Amino acid sequence: MSLAATLALRLVPTVDDSFRASARLAVLERVVRVRALVAPLIAAFALAFILLDPTLWRRATLAAVVLVLVTVSYVEWSRARRLGSAALNLRFNFFVMAGGQAALVTTTGALMSPLGPVLIVMAMLAGLLFDRATVRAFVLLLLPTFFALAFLHVSQGLVPELFGEARAFERGVAPWLLACTYSSMVIVASRIGAMLQGILERLFFEAVAERDRRLAGYAEQTAALSGLSAEIAHELKNPLASVKGLGALVAKDVSGKAAERVAVLRREVDRMQGVLEELLDFSRPLVPLAMEEVDALALCRDVARLHEGSAADRAVTLLVRGDAVTLACDPRKVRQVLVNLVQNALHASPRGGEVELSVAGEGDALVVRVDDRGPGLADELGGRAFEAGVTTKRDGSGIGLAVARSLARQHGGELTLGPREGGGCRATLTLPRRPRAEEAP
């Protein structure tokens, strides 16, 4: 996130709280980091004064201010690393930094200090970072300070002996002119910061509006394509069913090469039907859950029985282990998720391999793991395994896992893929054992 975007998010009052909170933390991290970097430089500058200036009060004040600033900077930096930026306060950190800077200015020459312009920069930052009330309070604290320093210049003399002939300027009207100049510049700087705040806010709103327009366009296009694909898939189902039936009739009356060709035709029709079913599942909206109390272990055994033939054809052992755990879910949809995972595991397993379904209750959650000893998750997939259309199967549609994760999340759960210890892939389905209020029918 760029600094401009971060500040804009921090300042827009109507933006969602989560965005504003994340932007606020980003700004605070920068403040703490910059202060930690600048603190040694300021300490070195102050140390030069302590060593070279003979005035006792100035040396003592500088030492105390540097000690406080370095301590606060280190403590806040440590807290940010240990507890995160959420434990810190942006306004507190800013005002501590401003107070320390004002003290350093006072002890290193007051209105004639080389550190004085930093207060102008801080006034602009205040206008950029905070609301009007905070900026007004900051400016109202600085303005009397400048004139108080001008009075001390005239009555007591605040310019260090190190400045030599510059001490002559603190007599007469020069301090008062400097106080007026600093006051004007602080006011102008705070207004510039506020103007920048408004510009960033406007740019942010324009960017959000443009994003919303694009998202609305994408949503309309996606809805249209989804409806069209569902209609096409639905229209193709009936002709495919007819082709499949005719193929079965023809298979009874042929033999030899013709029978082999008809068998290939029937297999391809079955594959096309499977792809169309997945496409329909993906394109249609998720219907409400029909919740029931089921035995998760028994559900896994039912899914395993459905795939006994496929496992035998591949010479793969299919095992189901675990405890009988009661689960409140839509059994039809959970079965669909498990069927997809088992089919993927069987497809990936080598001959003589093993696919294991394990069921375990972990607190308030049910965890079903489907393990295989195949080649594992392909490196080229990365985190895209659940994207529609992404697949490593030669005849795969890339839709099954996307639908499976959608069904898992509809239950308030999650579906993940990862490596299995010792080689292979592990699919982990995590579901709440009891539905949340918003998921209950």
N, C-alpha and C positions, 0 to 999 in steps of 0.2 A: 504494500500500500504506500503510495507516494505521500509526501508531507502535505501537499495541497489537498488531496482527497481526505487524508486523516483529519486535518483541521476543519474541512467543510463538514464532515460527518460529526465532528465534535460540537459544531456550533449550530447545526440545524435543529431547532427545538421540536419539530414535528416528525422527525425521522424515527423509525422504530427504535425502541430502547436498546435492543441488542446491538444494532449498528453503532449507536452513539456510545455505548459502553465500550465496545471494542476500539473505536477511534480514540476515545478518551484515554484508554490504557496505552495506546500507541504513542500519543502525545506525551503522556507522563513518562514513558520509558525513555523518550528522547530527552526530556528535561533532566531526568536523573543521570542519564549517560553523559550529556553535555556538561552538567555541573561537576560530575566526577572527573572529567577531563580538564576542565578549566580550573578547578580548585588548586592543583599544584602550581599552576602559573601565577595565580593570584597570591598564593602563599609565598612563592619566590619573590614576587614584587614587594610584598609586605616585609619579608625577611630583610631585603635590602634596606628598607627604611629603619627597621629595628636595629640593624648593625651600624648604620651611618648617621642616623638622627640622634642628637644628644638629649632630646626632650623625654623625660621619664614617662609623663602621662601618655604621650603618643606611642611610645614603645610598648607600654603595658596594654593600652587599648588595642593596638594592632595585634599583639600576641593573643589576646583574649578573643578577638573577632575571628582571626584565622583559625584558632583552635576550635571555636564553635562551628564555623563553616565546614572545616574539614571533617569534624566529628559527625555533623548532620549528614554531609554528603556520603560518608562511608556507611553510616547506619542505614540510610535510605537505600543506598545501592545494595547493601547486604540483604535488606528486607525484600527488595524487589527480586533478587536472585533466589531467595529462600521461599518466599510466600507468593511471589508473583506481583505484577503491577497493581492488581486489584486491591492489595493491602495498603497502597499509598494514596495520598491525597494531592491532586494537582495544585489546588489553590494554596494549601499549606506550603508545599515545596516552592512555589513561585514567590510567596510573600517572605519566606525565610531567606531566599536568595536575594530578594530586593532589599530586605532589612540589612543583611550582611553587606551588600554593595553600598548602601547609604552610609553605613558605619565606616567602611573602608575609604569612601570618598571624603568623609569628614576628617579622618585622621591623616590623610595623605595630601592635604591642601585644600579641602572643602571645595568651594566654587572654582578654585584654580587647580584642582586635582586632575591629573591625566586620566583618572578613572571616571570622571564625571559624565562623559558622553554615554557610558554604558547605561545610565539611568534613562536616557532618552530611548535607547534601544528597548529597554524593558517596558517602557510606557507603550511602545508600538506593539510589543508582544502581548501586553495585557489587553489592548484593544482587539487584537487578533484572536486571543484565546478565550476571553471571558465575556460575561453579559455586561450590560451597561452599568448596572448597579456596582458591580465589582470594579469596573474600570473607573467609575466616578470616585469610589472610595480610595482607590490607589492614587489617583491624581490629586484629590483633596488632602492626602497625606504628604505628598511630595511638595506641593506649592508652599505651604507654610514653612516646610523644612528649608527650602531655598532662601527664604527671607530671614529665617532665624540664623542661618549660616552667614548671610550678609551682615546681620547685626553683630555677630561674633567676630567677623572679619574686622569690622570698624572698631569695636570696643576692646577686643582681646588680642586679635591677630592669630590667624590659623595657618598661615603659609609657613611651611618648614624652612629652616635655615638652609637646607640643601638647595632651595630654589633661588637663593641669592637675591639679585636685584628685583625679582618678581614680587618680593615682599612689599615693595613700594606701591604696588597697584591696589593693595587692600585698604588704602586710605582714600578718603573722598567718596566719589560716586561710583567707582568701578565695581565694587561688590554688589551694589544695588542694581546696576545695569546687568551684571552677570545673572543675578537672581531673576530679573525680568526676562532675560534671554532664555534661561533654562526653563522658566515657567511656560513661556510661549512655545518653546520647542517640545516640551512634554505634552502640552495640550494638543499641538498639531500632530505629534507622533501617535498619540492615542486615537485621534480621529482617523489618521491614515490606517492604523490597525483595524479600526471598526469598518472602514471602507473596504479593506481587503477581506474582512470577514463577510461583508455583504456580497462581494464579487465571488468569493469561493462558494457561498451559499447558493447564489444564482447559478453558477456553473454546475454545482452538484444537482440542483433541481432539474436543470436542463438535461444533464446526463441521465438522471433517473427517468425523466419523462421519455427521452429517446429510447432508453432500455425497455420501458413499459410498452412503448409503441411496437418495438421489434418483437418483444415477447408475445404481444397480442397477435401480431401477424403470424408468428411461428405457431401459436396455439391454433389459430384458425386453419392454417395450412395443414397442421398435423391432424386436426379433427377431420378435415375433409379427406385427407389421404387414408386415415384410419377407417372412416366410413366406407370409402371406396374399396379398400382392400378387403374389408369384411364382406361387402356385397359381392365382390368377385369370388371370394373364397366360398361363400354360401352358394353362389350360382354354379360353381364347379363341383360341388359335393355330389349333387344328383347324377350328373353325367358320369362321374368316376364310379359311383355305386353301380350304375348300369354296366359300365365296362368291366368292373370287377365280377359282377354276376355272370355276364356273358363269357368272361374268361374261365370261370369255374365250370360252365356248361361245356365249353370247347375242350377243356382239359380232360373231360371224361371220354371223349371220342378220338383223341389223338395219342400218338406214341412216338418214341424215338426223338429225332431232332425237333419235330414240331412240338412235342410235349415239353421239351426243355425251353423252347422259345416262349411257349405260353406261361411256363412257370416264372420266367424272367419278367414277362409282362405283368403277371399278377403281383410279383414282389414290388415292381416299380409303382403299380397302382396303390399298393398298400403304403408305400413310402410317401407318395403324393397325398394320400388321405391324411397321413400323420402330420405332414407339413401344414396342410390346410387347417387341421384341428388346432395346431399350435398357433397359427396365424389368427384364427378366430378367437382363441383364448387371449392372445396379446392385444387384439384390437378392440374387443368388447370391454365396456367398463366393468370393474369388479362389483359383482352383486353382493348384497349384504351377507354377512356370515350367518349360517344356520348352526348355532352352537349346540353341542351335545357333550355329555360326559363320556369319554372313551378311555380304554386301556391302551396307552401308547405302545406298549410292547406287543399287544395283540394286533394293533394296526400295522406295525412293522412286519410281523409274521405274515399277515395277509398280503402285504406288498411283496414279500419274499416268495410266497407261493405263486403269485402271478408271474414271477420271472424264473421259476424252476426250469421251464423248457428252454428259455434263452440261455440260462446258466449252463445247462447240460450240453447244449449245442456248442458252447464255447469251452467246455471242460473246466468251468470255473465253479469253485465251491462258494455257496452263498450261506452265510451264517447270521444268526440273530441272537444277540446277547443283551443282558441287562435286567433291570428290575421292572416289575409291573407298576407303572406310574399312571395315576389318573390325570387326564388332561381335558380341559374344557376348550373345545375347538370346533371348527367345521370339518368333520372327518373327510368329507369328499375332497376338500381343497388341500388338506394336509396330505391325504393319500396321493394327490396329484403331484405335490412337491416331492414326496418320497419316491414315487415312480420315476420321475425325471432324474433324480440323483442316482438311483439304482441302475437305471439304463445307462447313464453316463459312466458309472463305475464298471459295469459289465463290458461296455464298449472299450474302455481303456485297459482292462485286465488282460494279461497274456494267458495263453492256454495253460491250464494247470494252476492258475492263480486263485486268489481268494478275495471275496468281497464281504466285508463285515458291517452289519448294522448294530450299533450299540446304543442302548437307551439308558439315560441316567437322569435322576432328579437332582438339581443343584439349587438349593434354596427354593425360591418361588418360581424357578424356571425349569423347563424340561429341555434337555439337550439330547439330540439324536445325531450321531456321527456315522457317516458312511465312508468307509475306508477301502481303498483298493491298492494294489501293488503295480499299478501301471507306470508310465513314464513321468507322471506328475504334471503339475500345471505348466503349460508351455510358457517359456520365457517371453515370447513375443506377445502373449496376451496381456501381461502386466496386470493392471487393475481393470481391464476391459472385459473380463470374462462374462459379466452380467449385462453388457450392452447388447441390445437387439441387433442381430445380424452377425455377431462376432462368434466364430466357431473354428475349431481345428479339425472337425470331422469332415471327411470328404463328401458325405451325403447329409450333413447337418444343416439345419435352418438357422441356428443361432438365436432361437426364440425361447426355447424351453427354460433356460436358466433365468432369463429376464422375467418370465411369467412366474417361475418358482419363487424368486425373491419378492416379487410384488405380493404374492399370496402370503408369504411369511410375514412381511411387513404389515399386511392388512390385519394379521392376528396380533400385531404389536411385537413381533419377534424379528429375527434377522437370519440371513443365510450367508455363510462365508465359505470361501475355498482357500485351502492352504496346503503346504507340504505335509506329508505323513512321515513320522520318524522311521527311518529305515528304508525310505523310498516309497513313492506313490503319492496319492492325493487324498486329502481329507476334506469332505464337505460337512460343515457343522450347521445344523438347524437348531436354533434356540427359540423357544416359544414360552410365553408366560403360562403357568399352570392354571391361572384364573384370569379371565378377561378383564381388562380395564373397563371403567364405566362407559366410556365413549364407544367401546367395541362391542359391548353387550347388545343383543338384539332387542 
